[in-house]
Amino acid sequence: MDFFETVYETGRPPWDIGRPQPVFVQLAEAGEILGDVLDAGCGTGENALYLAGLGHTVVGVDSAPTAIERARAKAAERGVAATFLVADAMNLTIVGRTFDTVIDSGLFHALSDLDRPCYARNLAEVLKPGGRYFMLCFSDQEPPGYGPRRVTRAEIEETFADEWRIEYIRPARFAHQLSDDGARAWLARISRA
């Protein structure tokens, strides 16, 4: 994941919009985000800080040390209690605890086909039975061009076929700095069986 560290070191990446993703705000307002939360691939922490501000105990992890430094600085500046750790999504057990909810804003679509099953196994290790995993990823409905790899519904279904219950996969928008409309995305709610 050296690519991500380089991007953060050289400036502000397009996905770092300076506020939480609107989809996660909507989920929180609807009461879908429950209990203790892990933000996998938290970047500079906007989603984690938003949820911590609502009273959730939140841990954010990212492999990019610069992103984690920025997240910690924001937490201190805003007086919000959230924990941020440099950690690899392929080894989430390093966090040393389990969660009621895991959110993923743009991590899944950055994973290779080989990494996805490993990631799903790691999620199962840190998500309590019945816990919820919310994933926002670029959709194959987004036209080809700039940006991350596009993900099909079938790829999500295949990755989470065992030990998981897919509650929904629905169209959403992934906000970014390059367009007011954002990008076409999938929002999935998947529960650990």
Backbone as JSON Lines, residues from 0, in Angstrom:
{"i":0,"aa":"M","n":[0.82,-1.2,0.0],"ca":[0.0,0.0,0.0],"c":[0.86,1.26,0.0]}
{"i":1,"aa":"D","n":[2.09,1.16,-0.47],"ca":[2.97,2.33,-0.57],"c":[2.35,3.41,-1.44]}
{"i":2,"aa":"F","n":[1.55,3.03,-2.41],"ca":[0.89,3.99,-3.29],"c":[0.11,5.0,-2.46]}
{"i":3,"aa":"F","n":[-0.66,4.52,-1.48],"ca":[-1.51,5.41,-0.68],"c":[-0.67,6.34,0.19]}
{"i":4,"aa":"E","n":[0.38,5.83,0.77],"ca":[1.26,6.69,1.56],"c":[1.84,7.8,0.69]}
{"i":5,"aa":"T","n":[2.27,7.46,-0.51],"ca":[2.82,8.45,-1.43],"c":[1.79,9.51,-1.77]}
{"i":6,"aa":"V","n":[0.55,9.09,-2.02],"ca":[-0.5,10.03,-2.37],"c":[-0.76,11.0,-1.21]}
{"i":7,"aa":"Y","n":[-0.82,10.48,0.01],"ca":[-1.05,11.36,1.17],"c":[0.15,12.27,1.41]}
{"i":8,"aa":"E","n":[1.36,11.77,1.22],"ca":[2.55,12.6,1.43],"c":[2.63,13.76,0.46]}
{"i":9,"aa":"T","n":[2.13,13.56,-0.75],"ca":[2.26,14.58,-1.78],"c":[1.07,15.53,-1.87]}
{"i":10,"aa":"G","n":[0.09,15.37,-1.01],"ca":[-1.04,16.3,-1.03],"c":[-2.32,15.68,-0.52]}
{"i":11,"aa":"R","n":[-3.42,16.18,-1.04],"ca":[-4.74,15.72,-0.62],"c":[-5.35,14.9,-1.76]}
{"i":12,"aa":"P","n":[-5.55,13.6,-1.53],"ca":[-6.1,12.76,-2.59],"c":[-7.56,13.11,-2.91]}
{"i":13,"aa":"P","n":[-8.02,12.78,-4.11],"ca":[-9.37,13.14,-4.53],"c":[-10.48,12.59,-3.62]}
{"i":14,"aa":"W","n":[-10.22,11.47,-2.97],"ca":[-11.26,10.87,-2.12],"c":[-11.32,11.54,-0.74]}
{"i":15,"aa":"D","n":[-10.36,12.36,-0.4],"ca":[-10.33,13.04,0.89],"c":[-11.11,14.35,0.74]}
{"i":16,"aa":"I","n":[-12.41,14.29,1.03],"ca":[-13.3,15.41,0.72],"c":[-13.47,16.39,1.88]}
{"i":17,"aa":"G","n":[-12.79,16.15,3.0],"ca":[-12.85,17.1,4.11],"c":[-14.12,17.04,4.92]}
{"i":18,"aa":"R","n":[-14.89,16.01,4.74],"ca":[-16.13,15.78,5.49],"c":[-16.47,14.3,5.35]}
{"i":19,"aa":"P","n":[-17.4,13.8,6.16],"ca":[-17.77,12.38,5.99],"c":[-18.5,12.16,4.66]}
{"i":20,"aa":"Q","n":[-18.39,10.94,4.16],"ca":[-19.15,10.58,2.97],"c":[-20.64,10.71,3.29]}
{"i":21,"aa":"P","n":[-21.41,11.39,2.44],"ca":[-22.84,11.56,2.71],"c":[-23.58,10.25,2.97]}
{"i":22,"aa":"V","n":[-23.18,9.18,2.32],"ca":[-23.83,7.88,2.54],"c":[-23.73,7.45,4.0]}
{"i":23,"aa":"F","n":[-22.58,7.67,4.63],"ca":[-22.43,7.26,6.03],"c":[-23.19,8.17,6.98]}
{"i":24,"aa":"V","n":[-23.34,9.43,6.62],"ca":[-24.18,10.34,7.39],"c":[-25.63,9.84,7.33]}
{"i":25,"aa":"Q","n":[-26.09,9.49,6.13],"ca":[-27.45,8.99,5.97],"c":[-27.68,7.7,6.76]}
{"i":26,"aa":"L","n":[-26.69,6.79,6.72],"ca":[-26.82,5.55,7.48],"c":[-26.92,5.82,8.98]}
{"i":27,"aa":"A","n":[-26.09,6.73,9.47],"ca":[-26.12,7.07,10.9],"c":[-27.45,7.7,11.27]}
{"i":28,"aa":"E","n":[-27.93,8.62,10.44],"ca":[-29.21,9.28,10.71],"c":[-30.37,8.3,10.7]}
{"i":29,"aa":"A","n":[-30.25,7.24,9.9],"ca":[-31.3,6.21,9.82],"c":[-31.18,5.18,10.94]}
{"i":30,"aa":"G","n":[-30.16,5.31,11.78],"ca":[-29.98,4.36,12.89],"c":[-29.38,3.04,12.49]}
{"i":31,"aa":"E","n":[-28.73,2.97,11.31],"ca":[-28.16,1.71,10.85],"c":[-26.76,1.44,11.42]}
{"i":32,"aa":"I","n":[-26.05,2.48,11.81],"ca":[-24.72,2.3,12.41],"c":[-24.94,2.05,13.9]}
{"i":33,"aa":"L","n":[-24.51,0.89,14.36],"ca":[-24.77,0.5,15.76],"c":[-23.47,0.28,16.53]}
{"i":34,"aa":"G","n":[-23.48,0.59,17.82],"ca":[-22.43,0.21,18.75],"c":[-21.04,0.73,18.41]}
{"i":35,"aa":"D","n":[-20.07,-0.11,18.75],"ca":[-18.66,0.21,18.5],"c":[-18.34,0.0,17.02]}
{"i":36,"aa":"V","n":[-17.55,0.92,16.46],"ca":[-17.33,0.96,15.01],"c":[-15.85,0.87,14.68]}
{"i":37,"aa":"L","n":[-15.53,0.06,13.66],"ca":[-14.2,0.03,13.05],"c":[-14.33,0.67,11.67]}
{"i":38,"aa":"D","n":[-13.49,1.66,11.4],"ca":[-13.43,2.26,10.07],"c":[-12.2,1.69,9.38]}
{"i":39,"aa":"A","n":[-12.41,0.74,8.48],"ca":[-11.32,0.05,7.79],"c":[-10.9,0.87,6.58]}
{"i":40,"aa":"G","n":[-9.65,1.3,6.55],"ca":[-9.18,2.19,5.49],"c":[-9.69,3.59,5.72]}
{"i":41,"aa":"C","n":[-9.5,4.11,6.93],"ca":[-10.13,5.36,7.38],"c":[-9.57,6.62,6.75]}
{"i":42,"aa":"G","n":[-8.42,6.54,6.08],"ca":[-7.83,7.75,5.52],"c":[-7.56,8.77,6.62]}
{"i":43,"aa":"T","n":[-7.95,10.02,6.39],"ca":[-7.7,11.08,7.37],"c":[-8.82,11.19,8.41]}
{"i":44,"aa":"G","n":[-9.72,10.21,8.44],"ca":[-10.62,10.05,9.57],"c":[-11.96,10.74,9.57]}
{"i":45,"aa":"E","n":[-12.39,11.34,8.47],"ca":[-13.64,12.1,8.52],"c":[-14.86,11.25,8.91]}
{"i":46,"aa":"N","n":[-14.99,10.04,8.35],"ca":[-16.13,9.18,8.73],"c":[-16.04,8.77,10.19]}
{"i":47,"aa":"A","n":[-14.84,8.38,10.62],"ca":[-14.64,7.95,12.0],"c":[-14.94,9.08,12.98]}
{"i":48,"aa":"L","n":[-14.45,10.27,12.67],"ca":[-14.67,11.41,13.57],"c":[-16.14,11.79,13.63]}
{"i":49,"aa":"Y","n":[-16.83,11.71,12.51],"ca":[-18.26,11.99,12.5],"c":[-19.0,11.02,13.42]}
{"i":50,"aa":"L","n":[-18.7,9.73,13.28],"ca":[-19.4,8.73,14.09],"c":[-19.01,8.83,15.56]}
{"i":51,"aa":"A","n":[-17.75,9.13,15.84],"ca":[-17.34,9.33,17.24],"c":[-18.06,10.53,17.85]}
{"i":52,"aa":"G","n":[-18.26,11.56,17.04],"ca":[-19.0,12.73,17.5],"c":[-20.45,12.43,17.85]}
{"i":53,"aa":"L","n":[-20.97,11.35,17.29],"ca":[-22.35,10.92,17.61],"c":[-22.4,10.03,18.85]}
{"i":54,"aa":"G","n":[-21.22,9.74,19.42],"ca":[-21.18,8.94,20.64],"c":[-20.71,7.51,20.47]}
{"i":55,"aa":"H","n":[-20.39,7.11,19.25],"ca":[-19.87,5.76,19.03],"c":[-18.41,5.69,19.48]}
{"i":56,"aa":"T","n":[-18.0,4.55,20.0],"ca":[-16.59,4.28,20.21],"c":[-16.05,3.83,18.86]}
{"i":57,"aa":"V","n":[-15.05,4.56,18.34],"ca":[-14.59,4.32,16.97],"c":[-13.08,4.13,16.94]}
{"i":58,"aa":"V","n":[-12.68,3.11,16.17],"ca":[-11.27,2.89,15.86],"c":[-11.15,2.97,14.34]}
{"i":59,"aa":"G","n":[-10.22,3.79,13.87],"ca":[-9.94,3.9,12.44],"c":[-8.57,3.31,12.16]}
{"i":60,"aa":"V","n":[-8.48,2.51,11.1],"ca":[-7.19,1.94,10.7],"c":[-6.92,2.26,9.24]}
{"i":61,"aa":"D","n":[-5.65,2.5,8.95],"ca":[-5.22,2.74,7.59],"c":[-3.75,2.34,7.49]}
{"i":62,"aa":"S","n":[-3.34,1.91,6.31],"ca":[-1.95,1.5,6.13],"c":[-1.03,2.68,5.88]}
{"i":63,"aa":"A","n":[-1.58,3.87,5.62],"ca":[-0.78,5.05,5.32],"c":[-0.51,5.85,6.59]}
{"i":64,"aa":"P","n":[0.73,5.85,7.09],"ca":[1.04,6.6,8.31],"c":[0.69,8.09,8.23]}
{"i":65,"aa":"T","n":[0.88,8.7,7.08],"ca":[0.56,10.13,6.94],"c":[-0.93,10.37,7.14]}
{"i":66,"aa":"A","n":[-1.77,9.5,6.59],"ca":[-3.22,9.63,6.77],"c":[-3.59,9.51,8.25]}
{"i":67,"aa":"I","n":[-2.98,8.56,8.94],"ca":[-3.26,8.37,10.37],"c":[-2.79,9.58,11.18]}
{"i":68,"aa":"E","n":[-1.65,10.13,10.85],"ca":[-1.18,11.35,11.54],"c":[-2.19,12.48,11.37]}
{"i":69,"aa":"R","n":[-2.71,12.64,10.17],"ca":[-3.72,13.69,9.92],"c":[-5.01,13.42,10.69]}
{"i":70,"aa":"A","n":[-5.42,12.16,10.74],"ca":[-6.64,11.81,11.48],"c":[-6.47,12.11,12.97]}
{"i":71,"aa":"R","n":[-5.33,11.75,13.52],"ca":[-5.07,12.03,14.94],"c":[-5.06,13.53,15.22]}
{"i":72,"aa":"A","n":[-4.46,14.29,14.31],"ca":[-4.42,15.75,14.47],"c":[-5.84,16.33,14.44]}
{"i":73,"aa":"K","n":[-6.67,15.86,13.52],"ca":[-8.06,16.33,13.45],"c":[-8.81,16.0,14.74]}
{"i":74,"aa":"A","n":[-8.61,14.79,15.24],"ca":[-9.29,14.39,16.48],"c":[-8.9,15.32,17.62]}
{"i":75,"aa":"A","n":[-7.61,15.61,17.76],"ca":[-7.13,16.49,18.83],"c":[-7.68,17.91,18.64]}
{"i":76,"aa":"E","n":[-7.63,18.39,17.42],"ca":[-8.11,19.74,17.09],"c":[-9.59,19.9,17.38]}
{"i":77,"aa":"R","n":[-10.36,18.87,17.09],"ca":[-11.82,18.93,17.26],"c":[-12.29,18.46,18.64]}
{"i":78,"aa":"G","n":[-11.36,17.92,19.42],"ca":[-11.73,17.41,20.74],"c":[-12.63,16.2,20.67]}
{"i":79,"aa":"V","n":[-12.43,15.36,19.66],"ca":[-13.24,14.16,19.47],"c":[-12.42,12.94,19.86]}
{"i":80,"aa":"A","n":[-12.99,12.07,20.66],"ca":[-12.3,10.86,21.11],"c":[-12.48,9.75,20.09]}
{"i":81,"aa":"A","n":[-11.43,9.47,19.34],"ca":[-11.41,8.34,18.41],"c":[-9.97,7.84,18.39]}
{"i":82,"aa":"T","n":[-9.82,6.55,18.14],"ca":[-8.5,5.94,18.1],"c":[-8.13,5.69,16.64]}
{"i":83,"aa":"F","n":[-6.91,6.04,16.27],"ca":[-6.43,5.82,14.91],"c":[-5.13,5.05,14.94]}
{"i":84,"aa":"L","n":[-5.08,3.96,14.16],"ca":[-3.93,3.06,14.15],"c":[-3.45,2.8,12.74]}
{"i":85,"aa":"V","n":[-2.12,2.73,12.58],"ca":[-1.56,2.27,11.32],"c":[-1.68,0.75,11.32]}
{"i":86,"aa":"A","n":[-2.46,0.22,10.38],"ca":[-2.68,-1.22,10.32],"c":[-3.07,-1.62,8.9]}
{"i":87,"aa":"D","n":[-2.75,-2.84,8.56],"ca":[-3.07,-3.4,7.25],"c":[-4.44,-4.06,7.31]}
{"i":88,"aa":"A","n":[-5.26,-3.82,6.31],"ca":[-6.59,-4.41,6.25],"c":[-6.56,-5.93,6.17]}
{"i":89,"aa":"M","n":[-5.41,-6.48,5.82],"ca":[-5.27,-7.94,5.76],"c":[-4.9,-8.52,7.13]}
{"i":90,"aa":"N","n":[-4.8,-7.66,8.13],"ca":[-4.48,-8.12,9.49],"c":[-5.22,-7.25,10.5]}
{"i":91,"aa":"L","n":[-6.54,-7.25,10.43],"ca":[-7.34,-6.4,11.31],"c":[-7.34,-6.88,12.76]}
{"i":92,"aa":"T","n":[-6.98,-8.13,13.0],"ca":[-6.97,-8.63,14.38],"c":[-5.92,-7.93,15.23]}
{"i":93,"aa":"I","n":[-5.0,-7.21,14.59],"ca":[-4.0,-6.46,15.34],"c":[-4.66,-5.4,16.24]}
{"i":94,"aa":"V","n":[-5.88,-5.01,15.89],"ca":[-6.61,-4.03,16.69],"c":[-6.91,-4.6,18.08]}
{"i":95,"aa":"G","n":[-7.06,-5.92,18.17],"ca":[-7.21,-6.58,19.47],"c":[-8.6,-6.53,20.07]}
{"i":96,"aa":"R","n":[-9.63,-6.33,19.26],"ca":[-10.99,-6.31,19.78],"c":[-11.99,-6.55,18.66]}
{"i":97,"aa":"T","n":[-13.25,-6.67,19.02],"ca":[-14.31,-6.86,18.03],"c":[-15.25,-5.66,18.04]}
{"i":98,"aa":"F","n":[-16.07,-5.58,16.98],"ca":[-16.91,-4.41,16.77],"c":[-18.32,-4.84,16.37]}
{"i":99,"aa":"D","n":[-19.27,-3.93,16.6],"ca":[-20.66,-4.14,16.19],"c":[-20.86,-3.77,14.72]}
{"i":100,"aa":"T","n":[-20.07,-2.79,14.27],"ca":[-20.19,-2.27,12.91],"c":[-18.79,-2.04,12.34]}
{"i":101,"aa":"V","n":[-18.62,-2.37,11.06],"ca":[-17.41,-2.0,10.33],"c":[-17.86,-1.2,9.11]}
{"i":102,"aa":"I","n":[-17.2,-0.05,8.89],"ca":[-17.47,0.72,7.67],"c":[-16.23,0.68,6.79]}
{"i":103,"aa":"D","n":[-16.48,0.74,5.5],"ca":[-15.42,0.68,4.48],"c":[-15.79,1.66,3.39]}
{"i":104,"aa":"S","n":[-15.07,2.77,3.34],"ca":[-15.33,3.79,2.34],"c":[-14.19,3.8,1.33]}
{"i":105,"aa":"G","n":[-14.31,2.97,0.31],"ca":[-13.32,2.97,-0.76],"c":[-12.14,2.05,-0.58]}
{"i":106,"aa":"L","n":[-12.18,1.16,0.39],"ca":[-11.08,0.2,0.54],"c":[-11.3,-1.02,-0.36]}
{"i":107,"aa":"F","n":[-12.5,-1.56,-0.34],"ca":[-12.77,-2.8,-1.07],"c":[-12.38,-2.69,-2.54]}
{"i":108,"aa":"H","n":[-12.7,-1.57,-3.18],"ca":[-12.4,-1.46,-4.61],"c":[-10.91,-1.32,-4.89]}
{"i":109,"aa":"A","n":[-10.1,-1.08,-3.87],"ca":[-8.65,-0.99,-4.04],"c":[-7.96,-2.34,-3.88]}
{"i":110,"aa":"L","n":[-8.71,-3.36,-3.46],"ca":[-8.13,-4.68,-3.22],"c":[-8.1,-5.52,-4.49]}
{"i":111,"aa":"S","n":[-7.07,-6.35,-4.6],"ca":[-6.98,-7.27,-5.73],"c":[-7.96,-8.43,-5.54]}
{"i":112,"aa":"D","n":[-8.19,-9.19,-6.6],"ca":[-9.04,-10.37,-6.5],"c":[-8.51,-11.34,-5.45]}
{"i":113,"aa":"L","n":[-7.2,-11.47,-5.36],"ca":[-6.6,-12.39,-4.39],"c":[-6.73,-11.89,-2.96]}
{"i":114,"aa":"D","n":[-6.73,-10.58,-2.78],"ca":[-6.81,-10.01,-1.43],"c":[-8.23,-10.0,-0.86]}
{"i":115,"aa":"R","n":[-9.22,-9.99,-1.71],"ca":[-10.6,-9.86,-1.23],"c":[-11.04,-10.98,-0.28]}
{"i":116,"aa":"P","n":[-10.78,-12.25,-0.58],"ca":[-11.17,-13.3,0.38],"c":[-10.44,-13.17,1.72]}
{"i":117,"aa":"C","n":[-9.18,-12.79,1.67],"ca":[-8.41,-12.57,2.9],"c":[-9.02,-11.43,3.72]}
{"i":118,"aa":"Y","n":[-9.4,-10.37,3.05],"ca":[-10.04,-9.23,3.7],"c":[-11.35,-9.66,4.36]}
{"i":119,"aa":"A","n":[-12.16,-10.44,3.65],"ca":[-13.44,-10.91,4.2],"c":[-13.2,-11.77,5.45]}
{"i":120,"aa":"R","n":[-12.18,-12.62,5.42],"ca":[-11.85,-13.43,6.61],"c":[-11.43,-12.54,7.77]}
{"i":121,"aa":"N","n":[-10.65,-11.51,7.49],"ca":[-10.22,-10.58,8.53],"c":[-11.4,-9.82,9.11]}
{"i":122,"aa":"L","n":[-12.33,-9.4,8.26],"ca":[-13.54,-8.74,8.75],"c":[-14.3,-9.65,9.7]}
{"i":123,"aa":"A","n":[-14.42,-10.93,9.32],"ca":[-15.15,-11.89,10.16],"c":[-14.5,-12.04,11.54]}
{"i":124,"aa":"E","n":[-13.2,-11.85,11.61],"ca":[-12.49,-11.96,12.89],"c":[-12.76,-10.78,13.82]}
{"i":125,"aa":"V","n":[-13.05,-9.6,13.27],"ca":[-13.22,-8.42,14.11],"c":[-14.67,-7.96,14.24]}
{"i":126,"aa":"L","n":[-15.57,-8.58,13.49],"ca":[-16.98,-8.21,13.55],"c":[-17.72,-9.23,14.4]}
{"i":127,"aa":"K","n":[-18.45,-8.75,15.38],"ca":[-19.21,-9.64,16.26],"c":[-20.25,-10.41,15.45]}
{"i":128,"aa":"P","n":[-20.64,-11.61,15.89],"ca":[-21.71,-12.34,15.2],"c":[-22.96,-11.46,15.1]}
{"i":129,"aa":"G","n":[-23.52,-11.38,13.91],"ca":[-24.67,-10.52,13.68],"c":[-24.3,-9.07,13.4]}
{"i":130,"aa":"G","n":[-23.01,-8.73,13.54],"ca":[-22.56,-7.37,13.29],"c":[-22.7,-6.99,11.83]}
{"i":131,"aa":"R","n":[-22.66,-5.68,11.57],"ca":[-22.9,-5.15,10.24],"c":[-21.62,-4.59,9.62]}
{"i":132,"aa":"Y","n":[-21.44,-4.89,8.34],"ca":[-20.36,-4.34,7.53],"c":[-21.0,-3.51,6.44]}
{"i":133,"aa":"F","n":[-20.66,-2.23,6.38],"ca":[-21.14,-1.33,5.34],"c":[-19.99,-1.0,4.41]}
{"i":134,"aa":"M","n":[-20.17,-1.28,3.13],"ca":[-19.12,-1.04,2.14],"c":[-19.63,-0.09,1.07]}
{"i":135,"aa":"L","n":[-18.83,0.96,0.82],"ca":[-19.08,1.89,-0.27],"c":[-17.92,1.75,-1.25]}
{"i":136,"aa":"C","n":[-18.21,1.31,-2.48],"ca":[-17.15,1.1,-3.46],"c":[-17.61,1.58,-4.84]}
{"i":137,"aa":"F","n":[-16.64,1.91,-5.69],"ca":[-16.95,2.3,-7.06],"c":[-17.68,1.15,-7.74]}
{"i":138,"aa":"S","n":[-18.7,1.5,-8.51],"ca":[-19.53,0.53,-9.21],"c":[-19.1,0.39,-10.67]}
{"i":139,"aa":"D","n":[-19.37,-0.76,-11.21],"ca":[-19.14,-0.97,-12.64],"c":[-20.1,-0.13,-13.5]}
{"i":140,"aa":"Q","n":[-21.07,0.53,-12.87],"ca":[-21.96,1.45,-13.58],"c":[-21.28,2.79,-13.86]}
{"i":141,"aa":"E","n":[-20.15,3.07,-13.17],"ca":[-19.37,4.29,-13.42],"c":[-18.61,4.09,-14.72]}
{"i":142,"aa":"P","n":[-18.7,5.05,-15.65],"ca":[-17.99,4.89,-16.92],"c":[-16.48,4.69,-16.72]}
{"i":143,"aa":"P","n":[-15.84,3.97,-17.63],"ca":[-14.39,3.78,-17.53],"c":[-13.67,5.11,-17.57]}
{"i":144,"aa":"G","n":[-12.48,5.11,-17.02],"ca":[-11.66,6.32,-17.02],"c":[-10.93,6.46,-15.71]}
{"i":145,"aa":"Y","n":[-10.74,7.7,-15.31],"ca":[-9.98,7.98,-14.1],"c":[-10.65,7.36,-12.89]}
{"i":146,"aa":"G","n":[-9.85,6.98,-11.93],"ca":[-10.37,6.46,-10.68],"c":[-10.05,5.0,-10.48]}
{"i":147,"aa":"P","n":[-10.53,4.46,-9.38],"ca":[-10.21,3.08,-9.04],"c":[-10.95,2.07,-9.91]}
{"i":148,"aa":"R","n":[-10.56,0.86,-9.72],"ca":[-11.21,-0.27,-10.39],"c":[-12.7,-0.27,-10.06]}
{"i":149,"aa":"R","n":[-13.5,-0.6,-11.04],"ca":[-14.95,-0.69,-10.83],"c":[-15.29,-2.11,-10.35]}
{"i":150,"aa":"V","n":[-16.28,-2.2,-9.49],"ca":[-16.67,-3.47,-8.87],"c":[-18.07,-3.84,-9.33]}
{"i":151,"aa":"T","n":[-18.27,-5.11,-9.63],"ca":[-19.61,-5.6,-9.99],"c":[-20.32,-6.13,-8.75]}
{"i":152,"aa":"R","n":[-21.64,-6.2,-8.85],"ca":[-22.43,-6.82,-7.77],"c":[-21.97,-8.26,-7.56]}
{"i":153,"aa":"A","n":[-21.7,-8.94,-8.66],"ca":[-21.29,-10.34,-8.58],"c":[-19.99,-10.5,-7.79]}
{"i":154,"aa":"E","n":[-19.06,-9.56,-7.94],"ca":[-17.81,-9.64,-7.18],"c":[-18.07,-9.5,-5.68]}
{"i":155,"aa":"I","n":[-18.97,-8.61,-5.32],"ca":[-19.33,-8.45,-3.9],"c":[-19.98,-9.73,-3.4]}
{"i":156,"aa":"E","n":[-20.94,-10.24,-4.15],"ca":[-21.65,-11.46,-3.75],"c":[-20.7,-12.64,-3.62]}
{"i":157,"aa":"E","n":[-19.77,-12.77,-4.54],"ca":[-18.81,-13.87,-4.49],"c":[-17.89,-13.76,-3.26]}
{"i":158,"aa":"T","n":[-17.42,-12.57,-2.98],"ca":[-16.51,-12.38,-1.85],"c":[-17.2,-12.7,-0.53]}
{"i":159,"aa":"F","n":[-18.47,-12.38,-0.42],"ca":[-19.18,-12.55,0.86],"c":[-20.22,-13.67,0.8]}
{"i":160,"aa":"A","n":[-19.92,-14.72,0.02],"ca":[-20.85,-15.85,-0.13],"c":[-20.88,-16.74,1.11]}
{"i":161,"aa":"D","n":[-19.75,-16.92,1.78],"ca":[-19.66,-17.83,2.92],"c":[-19.59,-17.04,4.23]}
{"i":162,"aa":"E","n":[-20.31,-17.5,5.23],"ca":[-20.29,-16.93,6.58],"c":[-20.84,-15.51,6.65]}
{"i":163,"aa":"W","n":[-21.52,-15.06,5.61],"ca":[-22.06,-13.71,5.57],"c":[-23.49,-13.74,5.06]}
{"i":164,"aa":"R","n":[-24.25,-12.71,5.37],"ca":[-25.6,-12.54,4.84],"c":[-25.64,-11.16,4.18]}
{"i":165,"aa":"I","n":[-25.8,-11.13,2.88],"ca":[-25.89,-9.86,2.17],"c":[-27.33,-9.35,2.31]}
{"i":166,"aa":"E","n":[-27.48,-8.24,3.01],"ca":[-28.81,-7.69,3.26],"c":[-29.25,-6.78,2.13]}
{"i":167,"aa":"Y","n":[-28.32,-6.03,1.56],"ca":[-28.62,-5.29,0.34],"c":[-27.32,-4.84,-0.32]}
{"i":168,"aa":"I","n":[-27.44,-4.65,-1.62],"ca":[-26.43,-3.98,-2.43],"c":[-27.24,-3.01,-3.28]}
{"i":169,"aa":"R","n":[-27.04,-1.73,-3.08],"ca":[-27.86,-0.76,-3.8],"c":[-26.99,0.36,-4.38]}
{"i":170,"aa":"P","n":[-27.49,0.99,-5.44],"ca":[-26.75,2.09,-6.03],"c":[-26.59,3.25,-5.04]}
{"i":171,"aa":"A","n":[-25.44,3.9,-5.11],"ca":[-25.15,5.04,-4.25],"c":[-24.21,5.97,-5.02]}
{"i":172,"aa":"R","n":[-23.76,7.01,-4.35],"ca":[-22.78,7.93,-4.93],"c":[-21.57,7.99,-3.99]}
{"i":173,"aa":"F","n":[-20.4,8.0,-4.59],"ca":[-19.14,8.13,-3.85],"c":[-18.64,9.55,-4.09]}
{"i":174,"aa":"A","n":[-18.72,10.39,-3.06],"ca":[-18.31,11.78,-3.19],"c":[-16.79,11.87,-3.33]}
{"i":175,"aa":"H","n":[-16.34,12.76,-4.21],"ca":[-14.91,13.03,-4.35],"c":[-14.73,14.46,-4.83]}
{"i":176,"aa":"Q","n":[-13.48,14.91,-4.86],"ca":[-13.19,16.3,-5.18],"c":[-13.29,16.64,-6.67]}
{"i":177,"aa":"L","n":[-13.33,15.65,-7.54],"ca":[-13.22,15.91,-8.97],"c":[-14.54,16.18,-9.66]}
{"i":178,"aa":"S","n":[-15.65,15.98,-8.95],"ca":[-16.97,16.17,-9.56],"c":[-17.98,16.47,-8.47]}
{"i":179,"aa":"D","n":[-18.87,17.41,-8.74],"ca":[-19.92,17.72,-7.76],"c":[-20.87,16.55,-7.54]}
{"i":180,"aa":"D","n":[-21.04,15.72,-8.58],"ca":[-21.97,14.59,-8.5],"c":[-21.35,13.33,-7.91]}
{"i":181,"aa":"G","n":[-20.02,13.31,-7.78],"ca":[-19.37,12.1,-7.31],"c":[-19.38,11.02,-8.37]}
{"i":182,"aa":"A","n":[-19.18,9.8,-7.93],"ca":[-19.11,8.66,-8.85],"c":[-20.18,7.64,-8.48]}
{"i":183,"aa":"R","n":[-20.59,6.87,-9.48],"ca":[-21.53,5.78,-9.22],"c":[-20.85,4.74,-8.36]}
{"i":184,"aa":"A","n":[-21.58,4.27,-7.38],"ca":[-21.01,3.35,-6.4],"c":[-22.05,2.32,-5.99]}
{"i":185,"aa":"W","n":[-21.58,1.31,-5.29],"ca":[-22.46,0.35,-4.62],"c":[-22.34,0.61,-3.12]}
{"i":186,"aa":"L","n":[-23.46,0.56,-2.44],"ca":[-23.51,0.55,-0.99],"c":[-24.03,-0.82,-0.6]}
{"i":187,"aa":"A","n":[-23.24,-1.55,0.16],"ca":[-23.66,-2.88,0.59],"c":[-23.76,-2.92,2.11]}
{"i":188,"aa":"R","n":[-24.8,-3.59,2.59],"ca":[-24.92,-3.9,4.02],"c":[-24.86,-5.41,4.12]}
{"i":189,"aa":"I","n":[-23.83,-5.87,4.8],"ca":[-23.55,-7.31,4.88],"c":[-23.37,-7.65,6.36]}
{"i":190,"aa":"S","n":[-24.06,-8.67,6.82],"ca":[-23.98,-9.07,8.21],"c":[-23.2,-10.36,8.37]}
{"i":191,"aa":"R","n":[-22.5,-10.45,9.46],"ca":[-21.78,-11.68,9.77],"c":[-22.8,-12.71,10.28]}
{"i":192,"aa":"A","n":[-22.79,-13.86,9.67],"ca":[-23.77,-14.92,10.04],"c":[-23.44,-15.49,11.41]}
